[in-house]
Amino acid sequence: MGHFKEIWDFLRVRKKWWLAPIIVVLLLLSLIIILTQGSVLAPFLYAIF
């Protein structure tokens, strides 16, 4: 959880709010790839990217 706090502090102090949506989308995409890695959807998901 320390990494998330550091990222949050960086965004808050440096006023880099435009980075927040990019970070959220990257986290969601990585979570989707990790969760569907062993499923039948994996070939279709990798074909999209």
N, CA and C atoms as a LAMMPS dump frame, in Angstrom:
ITEM: TIMESTEP
0
ITEM: NUMBER OF ATOMS
147
ITEM: BOX BOUNDS ff ff ff
-5.0000000000000000e+02 5.0000000000000000e+02
-5.0000000000000000e+02 5.0000000000000000e+02
-5.0000000000000000e+02 5.0000000000000000e+02
ITEM: ATOMS id mol type element x y z
1 1 1 N 0.818 -1.205 0
2 1 2 C 0 0 0
3 1 3 C 0.858 1.263 0
4 2 1 N 2.121 1.138 0.284
5 2 2 C 3.008 2.295 0.313
6 2 3 C 3.18 2.926 -1.061
7 3 1 N 3.167 2.077 -2.094
8 3 2 C 3.322 2.594 -3.455
9 3 3 C 2.13 3.463 -3.854
10 4 1 N 0.939 3.007 -3.48
11 4 2 C -0.264 3.781 -3.815
12 4 3 C -0.264 5.124 -3.112
13 5 1 N 0.216 5.141 -1.871
14 5 2 C 0.272 6.406 -1.138
15 5 3 C 1.284 7.354 -1.78
16 6 1 N 2.42 6.807 -2.219
17 6 2 C 3.415 7.644 -2.882
18 6 3 C 2.875 8.228 -4.187
19 7 1 N 2.18 7.411 -4.957
20 7 2 C 1.598 7.906 -6.207
21 7 3 C 0.548 8.968 -5.914
22 8 1 N -0.294 8.73 -4.919
23 8 2 C -1.328 9.698 -4.558
24 8 3 C -0.699 11.015 -4.098
25 9 1 N 0.334 10.924 -3.265
26 9 2 C 1.014 12.142 -2.803
27 9 3 C 1.655 12.896 -3.961
28 10 1 N 2.26 12.171 -4.904
29 10 2 C 2.859 12.803 -6.081
30 10 3 C 1.806 13.547 -6.883
31 11 1 N 0.655 12.893 -7.141
32 11 2 C -0.406 13.539 -7.917
33 11 3 C -0.942 14.776 -7.193
34 12 1 N -1.085 14.674 -5.886
35 12 2 C -1.668 15.773 -5.123
36 12 3 C -0.712 16.962 -5.021
37 13 1 N 0.552 16.695 -4.733
38 13 2 C 1.518 17.768 -4.522
39 13 3 C 1.886 18.455 -5.827
40 14 1 N 2.117 17.673 -6.874
41 14 2 C 2.571 18.237 -8.144
42 14 3 C 1.435 18.678 -9.053
43 15 1 N 0.182 18.464 -8.63
44 15 2 C -1.014 18.847 -9.39
45 15 3 C -1.034 18.192 -10.777
46 16 1 N -0.682 16.919 -10.819
47 16 2 C -0.672 16.155 -12.07
48 16 3 C -1.945 15.307 -12.168
49 17 1 N -3.097 15.93 -12.072
50 17 2 C -4.36 15.197 -12.055
51 17 3 C -4.662 14.505 -13.371
52 18 1 N -4.031 14.951 -14.475
53 18 2 C -4.281 14.318 -15.761
54 18 3 C -3.668 12.922 -15.826
55 19 1 N -2.755 12.599 -14.904
56 19 2 C -2.167 11.263 -14.873
57 19 3 C -3.083 10.233 -14.218
58 20 1 N -4.007 10.667 -13.396
59 20 2 C -4.866 9.745 -12.655
60 20 3 C -5.687 8.84 -13.577
61 21 1 N -6.378 9.361 -14.618
62 21 2 C -7.134 8.449 -15.492
63 21 3 C -6.237 7.461 -16.234
64 22 1 N -5.045 7.883 -16.601
65 22 2 C -4.123 6.986 -17.299
66 22 3 C -3.712 5.84 -16.382
67 23 1 N -3.412 6.162 -15.14
68 23 2 C -3.005 5.139 -14.178
69 23 3 C -4.151 4.173 -13.907
70 24 1 N -5.362 4.686 -13.769
71 24 2 C -6.518 3.836 -13.508
72 24 3 C -6.763 2.888 -14.677
73 25 1 N -6.699 3.386 -15.904
74 25 2 C -6.929 2.543 -17.078
75 25 3 C -5.845 1.469 -17.178
76 26 1 N -4.6 1.83 -16.938
77 26 2 C -3.527 0.839 -16.982
78 26 3 C -3.703 -0.238 -15.911
79 27 1 N -4.127 0.155 -14.727
80 27 2 C -4.372 -0.823 -13.67
81 27 3 C -5.526 -1.758 -14.019
82 28 1 N -6.598 -1.208 -14.591
83 28 2 C -7.739 -2.042 -14.975
84 28 3 C -7.377 -3.01 -16.092
85 29 1 N -6.637 -2.55 -17.082
86 29 2 C -6.225 -3.436 -18.17
87 29 3 C -5.31 -4.546 -17.664
88 30 1 N -4.394 -4.215 -16.782
89 30 2 C -3.513 -5.249 -16.247
90 30 3 C -4.289 -6.249 -15.397
91 31 1 N -5.275 -5.782 -14.653
92 31 2 C -6.106 -6.68 -13.859
93 31 3 C -6.918 -7.61 -14.754
94 32 1 N -7.475 -7.079 -15.847
95 32 2 C -8.237 -7.914 -16.784
96 32 3 C -7.337 -8.976 -17.407
97 33 1 N -6.137 -8.591 -17.804
98 33 2 C -5.213 -9.555 -18.413
99 33 3 C -4.816 -10.637 -17.413
100 34 1 N -4.573 -10.268 -16.18
101 34 2 C -4.184 -11.25 -15.164
102 34 3 C -5.333 -12.201 -14.857
103 35 1 N -6.548 -11.681 -14.743
104 35 2 C -7.68 -12.521 -14.378
105 35 3 C -8.133 -13.442 -15.512
106 36 1 N -7.945 -13.043 -16.754
107 36 2 C -8.409 -13.867 -17.876
108 36 3 C -7.278 -14.668 -18.515
109 37 1 N -6.147 -14.74 -17.889
110 37 2 C -4.984 -15.394 -18.48
111 37 3 C -5.233 -16.881 -18.721
112 38 1 N -5.878 -17.545 -17.835
113 38 2 C -6.096 -18.984 -17.984
114 38 3 C -7.464 -19.332 -18.532
115 39 1 N -8.221 -18.359 -18.979
116 39 2 C -9.579 -18.649 -19.423
117 39 3 C -9.667 -18.768 -20.938
118 40 1 N -10.857 -19.051 -21.413
119 40 2 C -11.116 -19.189 -22.842
120 40 3 C -11.06 -17.819 -23.528
121 41 1 N -11.255 -16.742 -22.781
122 41 2 C -11.26 -15.401 -23.359
123 41 3 C -9.873 -14.867 -23.676
124 42 1 N -8.833 -15.518 -23.195
125 42 2 C -7.472 -15.009 -23.357
126 42 3 C -7.075 -14.773 -24.817
127 43 1 N -7.311 -15.708 -25.746
128 43 2 C -6.914 -15.438 -27.137
129 43 3 C -7.639 -14.233 -27.742
130 44 1 N -8.884 -14.045 -27.378
131 44 2 C -9.647 -12.913 -27.907
132 44 3 C -9.171 -11.6 -27.294
133 45 1 N -8.818 -11.628 -26.029
134 45 2 C -8.333 -10.429 -25.355
135 45 3 C -6.987 -10.006 -25.934
136 46 1 N -6.092 -10.957 -26.168
137 46 2 C -4.779 -10.623 -26.726
138 46 3 C -4.89 -10.182 -28.176
139 47 1 N -5.913 -10.654 -28.877
140 47 2 C -6.111 -10.231 -30.273
141 47 3 C -6.5 -8.763 -30.348
142 48 1 N -7.154 -8.252 -29.334
143 48 2 C -7.571 -6.842 -29.304
144 48 3 C -6.341 -5.95 -29.203
145 49 1 N -5.367 -6.355 -28.405
146 49 2 C -4.189 -5.528 -28.195
147 49 3 C -3.09 -5.927 -29.141
